[in-house]
Amino acid sequence: MNHHKSAPGLLAAGAAFICWGLLPLYWKALSAVPSLEIICHRIAWSVVATGLLLLLLGRMGEVRKAMGSLRDMGMLAASSGLIGVN
């Protein structure tokens, strides 16, 4: 078995366990913040982060193409609605 190839997986697993362990402290710190405000921030910052990532990867042409397609926009709206309901 090649151990140096498993190192990234072990590091990712360790980071995930640390994040999972610290999550209760995060939620405790946010207990005074209204849930609607948290949701609004998550939406806004996700749009910014995704936009920057698409820009850096040079994939804004795909976004423009999807925005020009009624079918694609309908699918995006439906998937967004399902995620929102969840």
PyMOL Python script that loads the backbone (N, CA, C, O; Angstrom):
from pymol import cmd

cmd.read_pdbstr("""\
ATOM      1  N   MET A   1       0.847  -1.197   0.000  1.00  0.00           N
ATOM      2  CA  MET A   1       0.000   0.000   0.000  1.00  0.00           C
ATOM      3  C   MET A   1       0.878   1.240   0.000  1.00  0.00           C
ATOM      4  O   MET A   1       1.879   1.302   0.714  1.00  0.00           O
ATOM      5  N   ASN A   2       0.505   2.213  -0.791  1.00  0.00           N
ATOM      6  CA  ASN A   2       1.259   3.445  -0.917  1.00  0.00           C
ATOM      7  C   ASN A   2       0.689   4.475   0.059  1.00  0.00           C
ATOM      8  O   ASN A   2      -0.377   5.040  -0.186  1.00  0.00           O
ATOM      9  N   HIS A   3       1.397   4.717   1.163  1.00  0.00           N
ATOM     10  CA  HIS A   3       0.857   5.548   2.240  1.00  0.00           C
ATOM     11  C   HIS A   3       0.814   7.033   1.913  1.00  0.00           C
ATOM     12  O   HIS A   3      -0.059   7.744   2.411  1.00  0.00           O
ATOM     13  N   HIS A   4       1.742   7.519   1.082  1.00  0.00           N
ATOM     14  CA  HIS A   4       1.732   8.948   0.804  1.00  0.00           C
ATOM     15  C   HIS A   4       0.531   9.361  -0.044  1.00  0.00           C
ATOM     16  O   HIS A   4       0.168  10.537  -0.058  1.00  0.00           O
ATOM     17  N   LYS A   5      -0.084   8.425  -0.743  1.00  0.00           N
ATOM     18  CA  LYS A   5      -1.282   8.757  -1.526  1.00  0.00           C
ATOM     19  C   LYS A   5      -2.524   8.857  -0.645  1.00  0.00           C
ATOM     20  O   LYS A   5      -3.505   9.491  -1.033  1.00  0.00           O
ATOM     21  N   SER A   6      -2.495   8.242   0.529  1.00  0.00           N
ATOM     22  CA  SER A   6      -3.663   8.300   1.410  1.00  0.00           C
ATOM     23  C   SER A   6      -3.613   9.516   2.336  1.00  0.00           C
ATOM     24  O   SER A   6      -4.590   9.801   3.029  1.00  0.00           O
ATOM     25  N   ALA A   7      -2.487  10.235   2.356  1.00  0.00           N
ATOM     26  CA  ALA A   7      -2.343  11.393   3.242  1.00  0.00           C
ATOM     27  C   ALA A   7      -3.397  12.471   2.985  1.00  0.00           C
ATOM     28  O   ALA A   7      -3.973  12.974   3.950  1.00  0.00           O
ATOM     29  N   PRO A   8      -3.683  12.856   1.723  1.00  0.00           N
ATOM     30  CA  PRO A   8      -4.717  13.888   1.519  1.00  0.00           C
ATOM     31  C   PRO A   8      -6.092  13.461   2.049  1.00  0.00           C
ATOM     32  O   PRO A   8      -6.834  14.278   2.595  1.00  0.00           O
ATOM     33  N   GLY A   9      -6.418  12.194   1.886  1.00  0.00           N
ATOM     34  CA  GLY A   9      -7.696  11.700   2.404  1.00  0.00           C
ATOM     35  C   GLY A   9      -7.748  11.743   3.919  1.00  0.00           C
ATOM     36  O   GLY A   9      -8.772  12.104   4.500  1.00  0.00           O
ATOM     37  N   LEU A  10      -6.654  11.378   4.555  1.00  0.00           N
ATOM     38  CA  LEU A  10      -6.595  11.431   6.014  1.00  0.00           C
ATOM     39  C   LEU A  10      -6.670  12.865   6.517  1.00  0.00           C
ATOM     40  O   LEU A  10      -7.334  13.147   7.514  1.00  0.00           O
ATOM     41  N   LEU A  11      -5.987  13.766   5.825  1.00  0.00           N
ATOM     42  CA  LEU A  11      -6.060  15.179   6.213  1.00  0.00           C
ATOM     43  C   LEU A  11      -7.480  15.723   6.049  1.00  0.00           C
ATOM     44  O   LEU A  11      -7.969  16.458   6.907  1.00  0.00           O
ATOM     45  N   ALA A  12      -8.135  15.362   4.952  1.00  0.00           N
ATOM     46  CA  ALA A  12      -9.513  15.812   4.727  1.00  0.00           C
ATOM     47  C   ALA A  12     -10.447  15.248   5.795  1.00  0.00           C
ATOM     48  O   ALA A  12     -11.314  15.959   6.305  1.00  0.00           O
ATOM     49  N   ALA A  13     -10.271  13.972   6.133  1.00  0.00           N
ATOM     50  CA  ALA A  13     -11.105  13.363   7.179  1.00  0.00           C
ATOM     51  C   ALA A  13     -10.862  14.039   8.522  1.00  0.00           C
ATOM     52  O   ALA A  13     -11.807  14.324   9.257  1.00  0.00           O
ATOM     53  N   GLY A  14      -9.595  14.297   8.844  1.00  0.00           N
ATOM     54  CA  GLY A  14      -9.274  14.982  10.097  1.00  0.00           C
ATOM     55  C   GLY A  14      -9.888  16.370  10.154  1.00  0.00           C
ATOM     56  O   GLY A  14     -10.440  16.764  11.180  1.00  0.00           O
ATOM     57  N   ALA A  15      -9.794  17.113   9.058  1.00  0.00           N
ATOM     58  CA  ALA A  15     -10.388  18.456   9.012  1.00  0.00           C
ATOM     59  C   ALA A  15     -11.902  18.390   9.173  1.00  0.00           C
ATOM     60  O   ALA A  15     -12.499  19.225   9.853  1.00  0.00           O
ATOM     61  N   ALA A  16     -12.518  17.392   8.543  1.00  0.00           N
ATOM     62  CA  ALA A  16     -13.976  17.241   8.655  1.00  0.00           C
ATOM     63  C   ALA A  16     -14.383  16.946  10.100  1.00  0.00           C
ATOM     64  O   ALA A  16     -15.366  17.498  10.594  1.00  0.00           O
ATOM     65  N   PHE A  17     -13.631  16.080  10.775  1.00  0.00           N
ATOM     66  CA  PHE A  17     -13.948  15.763  12.171  1.00  0.00           C
ATOM     67  C   PHE A  17     -13.755  16.972  13.075  1.00  0.00           C
ATOM     68  O   PHE A  17     -14.538  17.191  13.999  1.00  0.00           O
ATOM     69  N   ILE A  18     -12.712  17.757  12.809  1.00  0.00           N
ATOM     70  CA  ILE A  18     -12.486  18.968  13.615  1.00  0.00           C
ATOM     71  C   ILE A  18     -13.630  19.955  13.392  1.00  0.00           C
ATOM     72  O   ILE A  18     -14.155  20.520  14.351  1.00  0.00           O
ATOM     73  N   CYS A  19     -14.019  20.166  12.133  1.00  0.00           N
ATOM     74  CA  CYS A  19     -15.144  21.077  11.841  1.00  0.00           C
ATOM     75  C   CYS A  19     -16.426  20.596  12.507  1.00  0.00           C
ATOM     76  O   CYS A  19     -17.171  21.388  13.085  1.00  0.00           O
ATOM     77  N   TRP A  20     -16.675  19.298  12.424  1.00  0.00           N
ATOM     78  CA  TRP A  20     -17.887  18.734  13.024  1.00  0.00           C
ATOM     79  C   TRP A  20     -17.873  18.922  14.537  1.00  0.00           C
ATOM     80  O   TRP A  20     -18.910  19.182  15.147  1.00  0.00           O
ATOM     81  N   GLY A  21     -16.694  18.788  15.139  1.00  0.00           N
ATOM     82  CA  GLY A  21     -16.571  18.966  16.587  1.00  0.00           C
ATOM     83  C   GLY A  21     -16.740  20.409  17.015  1.00  0.00           C
ATOM     84  O   GLY A  21     -17.246  20.677  18.105  1.00  0.00           O
ATOM     85  N   LEU A  22     -16.324  21.344  16.173  1.00  0.00           N
ATOM     86  CA  LEU A  22     -16.424  22.764  16.515  1.00  0.00           C
ATOM     87  C   LEU A  22     -17.777  23.368  16.149  1.00  0.00           C
ATOM     88  O   LEU A  22     -18.101  24.473  16.585  1.00  0.00           O
ATOM     89  N   LEU A  23     -18.560  22.659  15.359  1.00  0.00           N
ATOM     90  CA  LEU A  23     -19.843  23.187  14.905  1.00  0.00           C
ATOM     91  C   LEU A  23     -20.767  23.638  16.048  1.00  0.00           C
ATOM     92  O   LEU A  23     -21.392  24.691  15.921  1.00  0.00           O
ATOM     93  N   PRO A  24     -20.880  22.893  17.153  1.00  0.00           N
ATOM     94  CA  PRO A  24     -21.742  23.379  18.246  1.00  0.00           C
ATOM     95  C   PRO A  24     -21.308  24.746  18.788  1.00  0.00           C
ATOM     96  O   PRO A  24     -22.157  25.552  19.168  1.00  0.00           O
ATOM     97  N   LEU A  25     -20.009  25.016  18.827  1.00  0.00           N
ATOM     98  CA  LEU A  25     -19.536  26.327  19.286  1.00  0.00           C
ATOM     99  C   LEU A  25     -19.960  27.428  18.320  1.00  0.00           C
ATOM    100  O   LEU A  25     -20.302  28.536  18.731  1.00  0.00           O
ATOM    101  N   TYR A  26     -19.931  27.104  17.037  1.00  0.00           N
ATOM    102  CA  TYR A  26     -20.345  28.056  16.003  1.00  0.00           C
ATOM    103  C   TYR A  26     -21.825  28.401  16.168  1.00  0.00           C
ATOM    104  O   TYR A  26     -22.194  29.575  16.167  1.00  0.00           O
ATOM    105  N   TRP A  27     -22.669  27.379  16.310  1.00  0.00           N
ATOM    106  CA  TRP A  27     -24.106  27.631  16.454  1.00  0.00           C
ATOM    107  C   TRP A  27     -24.409  28.376  17.744  1.00  0.00           C
ATOM    108  O   TRP A  27     -25.309  29.214  17.779  1.00  0.00           O
ATOM    109  N   LYS A  28     -23.662  28.078  18.812  1.00  0.00           N
ATOM    110  CA  LYS A  28     -23.855  28.778  20.087  1.00  0.00           C
ATOM    111  C   LYS A  28     -23.536  30.265  19.918  1.00  0.00           C
ATOM    112  O   LYS A  28     -24.242  31.124  20.448  1.00  0.00           O
ATOM    113  N   ALA A  29     -22.466  30.558  19.173  1.00  0.00           N
ATOM    114  CA  ALA A  29     -22.083  31.960  18.949  1.00  0.00           C
ATOM    115  C   ALA A  29     -23.133  32.701  18.117  1.00  0.00           C
ATOM    116  O   ALA A  29     -23.280  33.916  18.244  1.00  0.00           O
ATOM    117  N   LEU A  30     -23.853  31.979  17.277  1.00  0.00           N
ATOM    118  CA  LEU A  30     -24.864  32.604  16.428  1.00  0.00           C
ATOM    119  C   LEU A  30     -26.267  32.592  17.039  1.00  0.00           C
ATOM    120  O   LEU A  30     -27.225  33.002  16.385  1.00  0.00           O
ATOM    121  N   SER A  31     -26.397  32.136  18.260  1.00  0.00           N
ATOM    122  CA  SER A  31     -27.731  31.988  18.854  1.00  0.00           C
ATOM    123  C   SER A  31     -28.478  33.320  18.973  1.00  0.00           C
ATOM    124  O   SER A  31     -29.709  33.334  18.970  1.00  0.00           O
ATOM    125  N   ALA A  32     -27.754  34.434  19.076  1.00  0.00           N
ATOM    126  CA  ALA A  32     -28.416  35.737  19.213  1.00  0.00           C
ATOM    127  C   ALA A  32     -28.798  36.340  17.862  1.00  0.00           C
ATOM    128  O   ALA A  32     -29.512  37.342  17.813  1.00  0.00           O
ATOM    129  N   VAL A  33     -28.333  35.742  16.770  1.00  0.00           N
ATOM    130  CA  VAL A  33     -28.600  36.279  15.435  1.00  0.00           C
ATOM    131  C   VAL A  33     -29.880  35.648  14.887  1.00  0.00           C
ATOM    132  O   VAL A  33     -30.021  34.426  14.933  1.00  0.00           O
ATOM    133  N   PRO A  34     -30.803  36.436  14.380  1.00  0.00           N
ATOM    134  CA  PRO A  34     -32.052  35.882  13.827  1.00  0.00           C
ATOM    135  C   PRO A  34     -31.755  34.924  12.661  1.00  0.00           C
ATOM    136  O   PRO A  34     -30.869  35.176  11.843  1.00  0.00           O
ATOM    137  N   SER A  35     -32.504  33.839  12.607  1.00  0.00           N
ATOM    138  CA  SER A  35     -32.265  32.826  11.578  1.00  0.00           C
ATOM    139  C   SER A  35     -32.446  33.382  10.160  1.00  0.00           C
ATOM    140  O   SER A  35     -31.736  32.968   9.245  1.00  0.00           O
ATOM    141  N   LEU A  36     -33.382  34.308   9.969  1.00  0.00           N
ATOM    142  CA  LEU A  36     -33.570  34.901   8.646  1.00  0.00           C
ATOM    143  C   LEU A  36     -32.319  35.668   8.202  1.00  0.00           C
ATOM    144  O   LEU A  36     -31.956  35.643   7.026  1.00  0.00           O
ATOM    145  N   GLU A  37     -31.672  36.340   9.136  1.00  0.00           N
ATOM    146  CA  GLU A  37     -30.445  37.066   8.813  1.00  0.00           C
ATOM    147  C   GLU A  37     -29.331  36.094   8.417  1.00  0.00           C
ATOM    148  O   GLU A  37     -28.566  36.370   7.492  1.00  0.00           O
ATOM    149  N   ILE A  38     -29.239  34.966   9.108  1.00  0.00           N
ATOM    150  CA  ILE A  38     -28.236  33.946   8.783  1.00  0.00           C
ATOM    151  C   ILE A  38     -28.485  33.401   7.376  1.00  0.00           C
ATOM    152  O   ILE A  38     -27.551  33.248   6.589  1.00  0.00           O
ATOM    153  N   ILE A  39     -29.742  33.111   7.069  1.00  0.00           N
ATOM    154  CA  ILE A  39     -30.087  32.580   5.744  1.00  0.00           C
ATOM    155  C   ILE A  39     -29.751  33.604   4.655  1.00  0.00           C
ATOM    156  O   ILE A  39     -29.206  33.249   3.610  1.00  0.00           O
ATOM    157  N   CYS A  40     -30.078  34.871   4.907  1.00  0.00           N
ATOM    158  CA  CYS A  40     -29.779  35.915   3.919  1.00  0.00           C
ATOM    159  C   CYS A  40     -28.276  36.033   3.674  1.00  0.00           C
ATOM    160  O   CYS A  40     -27.842  36.178   2.531  1.00  0.00           O
ATOM    161  N   HIS A  41     -27.487  35.973   4.738  1.00  0.00           N
ATOM    162  CA  HIS A  41     -26.034  36.025   4.579  1.00  0.00           C
ATOM    163  C   HIS A  41     -25.529  34.810   3.809  1.00  0.00           C
ATOM    164  O   HIS A  41     -24.673  34.943   2.934  1.00  0.00           O
ATOM    165  N   ARG A  42     -26.052  33.631   4.126  1.00  0.00           N
ATOM    166  CA  ARG A  42     -25.612  32.417   3.425  1.00  0.00           C
ATOM    167  C   ARG A  42     -25.908  32.514   1.929  1.00  0.00           C
ATOM    168  O   ARG A  42     -25.082  32.134   1.099  1.00  0.00           O
ATOM    169  N   ILE A  43     -27.082  33.022   1.596  1.00  0.00           N
ATOM    170  CA  ILE A  43     -27.451  33.163   0.180  1.00  0.00           C
ATOM    171  C   ILE A  43     -26.540  34.183  -0.500  1.00  0.00           C
ATOM    172  O   ILE A  43     -25.973  33.907  -1.558  1.00  0.00           O
ATOM    173  N   ALA A  44     -26.402  35.356   0.105  1.00  0.00           N
ATOM    174  CA  ALA A  44     -25.618  36.430  -0.509  1.00  0.00           C
ATOM    175  C   ALA A  44     -24.159  36.012  -0.696  1.00  0.00           C
ATOM    176  O   ALA A  44     -23.603  36.195  -1.779  1.00  0.00           O
ATOM    177  N   TRP A  45     -23.536  35.456   0.338  1.00  0.00           N
ATOM    178  CA  TRP A  45     -22.125  35.085   0.244  1.00  0.00           C
ATOM    179  C   TRP A  45     -21.915  33.880  -0.654  1.00  0.00           C
ATOM    180  O   TRP A  45     -20.854  33.743  -1.262  1.00  0.00           O
ATOM    181  N   SER A  46     -22.904  33.005  -0.750  1.00  0.00           N
ATOM    182  CA  SER A  46     -22.794  31.883  -1.691  1.00  0.00           C
ATOM    183  C   SER A  46     -22.809  32.382  -3.129  1.00  0.00           C
ATOM    184  O   SER A  46     -22.070  31.876  -3.974  1.00  0.00           O
ATOM    185  N   VAL A  47     -23.651  33.374  -3.407  1.00  0.00           N
ATOM    186  CA  VAL A  47     -23.705  33.959  -4.754  1.00  0.00           C
ATOM    187  C   VAL A  47     -22.363  34.614  -5.088  1.00  0.00           C
ATOM    188  O   VAL A  47     -21.843  34.441  -6.191  1.00  0.00           O
ATOM    189  N   VAL A  48     -21.805  35.363  -4.139  1.00  0.00           N
ATOM    190  CA  VAL A  48     -20.521  36.027  -4.361  1.00  0.00           C
ATOM    191  C   VAL A  48     -19.420  34.992  -4.590  1.00  0.00           C
ATOM    192  O   VAL A  48     -18.655  35.107  -5.547  1.00  0.00           O
ATOM    193  N   ALA A  49     -19.333  33.979  -3.719  1.00  0.00           N
ATOM    194  CA  ALA A  49     -18.284  32.964  -3.830  1.00  0.00           C
ATOM    195  C   ALA A  49     -18.413  32.166  -5.125  1.00  0.00           C
ATOM    196  O   ALA A  49     -17.414  31.898  -5.794  1.00  0.00           O
ATOM    197  N   THR A  50     -19.638  31.788  -5.477  1.00  0.00           N
ATOM    198  CA  THR A  50     -19.852  31.026  -6.711  1.00  0.00           C
ATOM    199  C   THR A  50     -19.527  31.882  -7.930  1.00  0.00           C
ATOM    200  O   THR A  50     -18.909  31.400  -8.879  1.00  0.00           O
ATOM    201  N   GLY A  51     -19.935  33.139  -7.910  1.00  0.00           N
ATOM    202  CA  GLY A  51     -19.629  34.045  -9.015  1.00  0.00           C
ATOM    203  C   GLY A  51     -18.129  34.215  -9.216  1.00  0.00           C
ATOM    204  O   GLY A  51     -17.638  34.177 -10.345  1.00  0.00           O
ATOM    205  N   LEU A  52     -17.403  34.402  -8.115  1.00  0.00           N
ATOM    206  CA  LEU A  52     -15.947  34.535  -8.209  1.00  0.00           C
ATOM    207  C   LEU A  52     -15.306  33.257  -8.733  1.00  0.00           C
ATOM    208  O   LEU A  52     -14.396  33.308  -9.561  1.00  0.00           O
ATOM    209  N   LEU A  53     -15.780  32.115  -8.252  1.00  0.00           N
ATOM    210  CA  LEU A  53     -15.235  30.838  -8.708  1.00  0.00           C
ATOM    211  C   LEU A  53     -15.478  30.644 -10.203  1.00  0.00           C
ATOM    212  O   LEU A  53     -14.575  30.239 -10.935  1.00  0.00           O
ATOM    213  N   LEU A  54     -16.690  30.934 -10.651  1.00  0.00           N
ATOM    214  CA  LEU A  54     -16.999  30.818 -12.084  1.00  0.00           C
ATOM    215  C   LEU A  54     -16.156  31.778 -12.906  1.00  0.00           C
ATOM    216  O   LEU A  54     -15.693  31.431 -13.993  1.00  0.00           O
ATOM    217  N   LEU A  55     -15.958  32.973 -12.393  1.00  0.00           N
ATOM    218  CA  LEU A  55     -15.133  33.962 -13.086  1.00  0.00           C
ATOM    219  C   LEU A  55     -13.684  33.492 -13.181  1.00  0.00           C
ATOM    220  O   LEU A  55     -13.069  33.574 -14.244  1.00  0.00           O
ATOM    221  N   LEU A  56     -13.141  33.003 -12.070  1.00  0.00           N
ATOM    222  CA  LEU A  56     -11.756  32.522 -12.049  1.00  0.00           C
ATOM    223  C   LEU A  56     -11.550  31.304 -12.950  1.00  0.00           C
ATOM    224  O   LEU A  56     -10.484  31.144 -13.545  1.00  0.00           O
ATOM    225  N   LEU A  57     -12.558  30.454 -13.051  1.00  0.00           N
ATOM    226  CA  LEU A  57     -12.455  29.264 -13.885  1.00  0.00           C
ATOM    227  C   LEU A  57     -12.804  29.542 -15.346  1.00  0.00           C
ATOM    228  O   LEU A  57     -12.704  28.656 -16.195  1.00  0.00           O
ATOM    229  N   GLY A  58     -13.212  30.773 -15.629  1.00  0.00           N
ATOM    230  CA  GLY A  58     -13.546  31.149 -16.998  1.00  0.00           C
ATOM    231  C   GLY A  58     -14.804  30.481 -17.519  1.00  0.00           C
ATOM    232  O   GLY A  58     -14.878  30.124 -18.694  1.00  0.00           O
ATOM    233  N   ARG A  59     -15.795  30.309 -16.652  1.00  0.00           N
ATOM    234  CA  ARG A  59     -17.009  29.600 -17.046  1.00  0.00           C
ATOM    235  C   ARG A  59     -18.242  30.498 -17.071  1.00  0.00           C
ATOM    236  O   ARG A  59     -19.371  30.012 -17.005  1.00  0.00           O
ATOM    237  N   MET A  60     -18.022  31.811 -17.166  1.00  0.00           N
ATOM    238  CA  MET A  60     -19.163  32.727 -17.208  1.00  0.00           C
ATOM    239  C   MET A  60     -19.952  32.590 -18.503  1.00  0.00           C
ATOM    240  O   MET A  60     -21.138  32.921 -18.537  1.00  0.00           O
ATOM    241  N   GLY A  61     -19.318  32.106 -19.572  1.00  0.00           N
ATOM    242  CA  GLY A  61     -20.029  31.866 -20.826  1.00  0.00           C
ATOM    243  C   GLY A  61     -21.133  30.837 -20.647  1.00  0.00           C
ATOM    244  O   GLY A  61     -22.209  30.961 -21.233  1.00  0.00           O
ATOM    245  N   GLU A  62     -20.864  29.817 -19.830  1.00  0.00           N
ATOM    246  CA  GLU A  62     -21.885  28.800 -19.558  1.00  0.00           C
ATOM    247  C   GLU A  62     -23.052  29.394 -18.784  1.00  0.00           C
ATOM    248  O   GLU A  62     -24.205  29.014 -18.990  1.00  0.00           O
ATOM    249  N   VAL A  63     -22.743  30.333 -17.889  1.00  0.00           N
ATOM    250  CA  VAL A  63     -23.796  30.991 -17.111  1.00  0.00           C
ATOM    251  C   VAL A  63     -24.675  31.821 -18.046  1.00  0.00           C
ATOM    252  O   VAL A  63     -25.902  31.771 -17.962  1.00  0.00           O
ATOM    253  N   ARG A  64     -24.035  32.592 -18.946  1.00  0.00           N
ATOM    254  CA  ARG A  64     -24.800  33.394 -19.901  1.00  0.00           C
ATOM    255  C   ARG A  64     -25.676  32.516 -20.782  1.00  0.00           C
ATOM    256  O   ARG A  64     -26.824  32.855 -21.070  1.00  0.00           O
ATOM    257  N   LYS A  65     -25.124  31.382 -21.208  1.00  0.00           N
ATOM    258  CA  LYS A  65     -25.880  30.449 -22.050  1.00  0.00           C
ATOM    259  C   LYS A  65     -27.101  29.915 -21.301  1.00  0.00           C
ATOM    260  O   LYS A  65     -28.195  29.854 -21.863  1.00  0.00           O
ATOM    261  N   ALA A  66     -26.922  29.528 -20.034  1.00  0.00           N
ATOM    262  CA  ALA A  66     -28.036  29.017 -19.234  1.00  0.00           C
ATOM    263  C   ALA A  66     -29.089  30.099 -18.999  1.00  0.00           C
ATOM    264  O   ALA A  66     -30.287  29.817 -19.004  1.00  0.00           O
ATOM    265  N   MET A  67     -28.638  31.338 -18.793  1.00  0.00           N
ATOM    266  CA  MET A  67     -29.570  32.442 -18.560  1.00  0.00           C
ATOM    267  C   MET A  67     -30.402  32.746 -19.807  1.00  0.00           C
ATOM    268  O   MET A  67     -31.502  33.290 -19.707  1.00  0.00           O
ATOM    269  N   GLY A  68     -29.876  32.397 -20.973  1.00  0.00           N
ATOM    270  CA  GLY A  68     -30.593  32.644 -22.214  1.00  0.00           C
ATOM    271  C   GLY A  68     -31.551  31.528 -22.599  1.00  0.00           C
ATOM    272  O   GLY A  68     -32.292  31.656 -23.574  1.00  0.00           O
ATOM    273  N   SER A  69     -31.543  30.440 -21.847  1.00  0.00           N
ATOM    274  CA  SER A  69     -32.396  29.295 -22.156  1.00  0.00           C
ATOM    275  C   SER A  69     -33.558  29.229 -21.171  1.00  0.00           C
ATOM    276  O   SER A  69     -33.354  29.103 -19.964  1.00  0.00           O
ATOM    277  N   LEU A  70     -34.770  29.315 -21.694  1.00  0.00           N
ATOM    278  CA  LEU A  70     -35.963  29.248 -20.845  1.00  0.00           C
ATOM    279  C   LEU A  70     -36.037  27.903 -20.121  1.00  0.00           C
ATOM    280  O   LEU A  70     -36.417  27.838 -18.952  1.00  0.00           O
ATOM    281  N   ARG A  71     -35.669  26.833 -20.828  1.00  0.00           N
ATOM    282  CA  ARG A  71     -35.687  25.491 -20.214  1.00  0.00           C
ATOM    283  C   ARG A  71     -34.692  25.412 -19.053  1.00  0.00           C
ATOM    284  O   ARG A  71     -35.027  24.932 -17.970  1.00  0.00           O
ATOM    285  N   ASP A  72     -33.466  25.888 -19.291  1.00  0.00           N
ATOM    286  CA  ASP A  72     -32.454  25.857 -18.232  1.00  0.00           C
ATOM    287  C   ASP A  72     -32.866  26.708 -17.038  1.00  0.00           C
ATOM    288  O   ASP A  72     -32.675  26.305 -15.890  1.00  0.00           O
ATOM    289  N   MET A  73     -33.430  27.879 -17.301  1.00  0.00           N
ATOM    290  CA  MET A  73     -33.874  28.747 -16.201  1.00  0.00           C
ATOM    291  C   MET A  73     -35.002  28.101 -15.413  1.00  0.00           C
ATOM    292  O   MET A  73     -35.067  28.231 -14.191  1.00  0.00           O
ATOM    293  N   GLY A  74     -35.899  27.399 -16.120  1.00  0.00           N
ATOM    294  CA  GLY A  74     -36.971  26.684 -15.427  1.00  0.00           C
ATOM    295  C   GLY A  74     -36.427  25.578 -14.542  1.00  0.00           C
ATOM    296  O   GLY A  74     -36.888  25.390 -13.417  1.00  0.00           O
ATOM    297  N   MET A  75     -35.430  24.834 -15.062  1.00  0.00           N
ATOM    298  CA  MET A  75     -34.822  23.760 -14.266  1.00  0.00           C
ATOM    299  C   MET A  75     -34.100  24.334 -13.047  1.00  0.00           C
ATOM    300  O   MET A  75     -34.173  23.769 -11.956  1.00  0.00           O
ATOM    301  N   LEU A  76     -33.405  25.453 -13.234  1.00  0.00           N
ATOM    302  CA  LEU A  76     -32.721  26.096 -12.112  1.00  0.00           C
ATOM    303  C   LEU A  76     -33.717  26.605 -11.070  1.00  0.00           C
ATOM    304  O   LEU A  76     -33.480  26.492  -9.867  1.00  0.00           O
ATOM    305  N   ALA A  77     -34.821  27.161 -11.537  1.00  0.00           N
ATOM    306  CA  ALA A  77     -35.852  27.648 -10.613  1.00  0.00           C
ATOM    307  C   ALA A  77     -36.464  26.492  -9.835  1.00  0.00           C
ATOM    308  O   ALA A  77     -36.687  26.595  -8.629  1.00  0.00           O
ATOM    309  N   ALA A  78     -36.736  25.386 -10.534  1.00  0.00           N
ATOM    310  CA  ALA A  78     -37.322  24.221  -9.865  1.00  0.00           C
ATOM    311  C   ALA A  78     -36.349  23.640  -8.836  1.00  0.00           C
ATOM    312  O   ALA A  78     -36.748  23.322  -7.716  1.00  0.00           O
ATOM    313  N   SER A  79     -35.076  23.501  -9.213  1.00  0.00           N
ATOM    314  CA  SER A  79     -34.105  22.945  -8.267  1.00  0.00           C
ATOM    315  C   SER A  79     -33.897  23.893  -7.081  1.00  0.00           C
ATOM    316  O   SER A  79     -33.746  23.444  -5.945  1.00  0.00           O
ATOM    317  N   SER A  80     -33.891  25.203  -7.348  1.00  0.00           N
ATOM    318  CA  SER A  80     -33.756  26.176  -6.257  1.00  0.00           C
ATOM    319  C   SER A  80     -34.943  26.092  -5.303  1.00  0.00           C
ATOM    320  O   SER A  80     -34.779  26.162  -4.085  1.00  0.00           O
ATOM    321  N   GLY A  81     -36.117  25.944  -5.857  1.00  0.00           N
ATOM    322  CA  GLY A  81     -37.309  25.806  -5.022  1.00  0.00           C
ATOM    323  C   GLY A  81     -37.263  24.557  -4.157  1.00  0.00           C
ATOM    324  O   GLY A  81     -37.626  24.597  -2.981  1.00  0.00           O
ATOM    325  N   LEU A  82     -36.819  23.451  -4.734  1.00  0.00           N
ATOM    326  CA  LEU A  82     -36.716  22.215  -3.953  1.00  0.00           C
ATOM    327  C   LEU A  82     -35.673  22.336  -2.849  1.00  0.00           C
ATOM    328  O   LEU A  82     -35.882  21.853  -1.736  1.00  0.00           O
ATOM    329  N   ILE A  83     -34.548  22.980  -3.157  1.00  0.00           N
ATOM    330  CA  ILE A  83     -33.524  23.190  -2.130  1.00  0.00           C
ATOM    331  C   ILE A  83     -34.071  24.096  -1.032  1.00  0.00           C
ATOM    332  O   ILE A  83     -33.841  23.854   0.153  1.00  0.00           O
ATOM    333  N   GLY A  84     -34.796  25.139  -1.431  1.00  0.00           N
ATOM    334  CA  GLY A  84     -35.374  26.061  -0.450  1.00  0.00           C
ATOM    335  C   GLY A  84     -36.382  25.386   0.465  1.00  0.00           C
ATOM    336  O   GLY A  84     -36.434  25.672   1.661  1.00  0.00           O
ATOM    337  N   VAL A  85     -37.178  24.494  -0.095  1.00  0.00           N
ATOM    338  CA  VAL A  85     -38.166  23.767   0.709  1.00  0.00           C
ATOM    339  C   VAL A  85     -37.474  22.822   1.688  1.00  0.00           C
ATOM    340  O   VAL A  85     -37.920  22.627   2.819  1.00  0.00           O
ATOM    341  N   ASN A  86     -36.380  22.250   1.222  1.00  0.00           N
ATOM    342  CA  ASN A  86     -35.640  21.312   2.067  1.00  0.00           C
ATOM    343  C   ASN A  86     -35.072  22.040   3.263  1.00  0.00           C
ATOM    344  O   ASN A  86     -34.412  21.426   4.102  1.00  0.00           O
TER     345      ASN A  86
END
""", "prot")
cmd.dss("prot")
cmd.show_as("cartoon", "prot")
cmd.util.cbc("prot")
cmd.orient("prot")
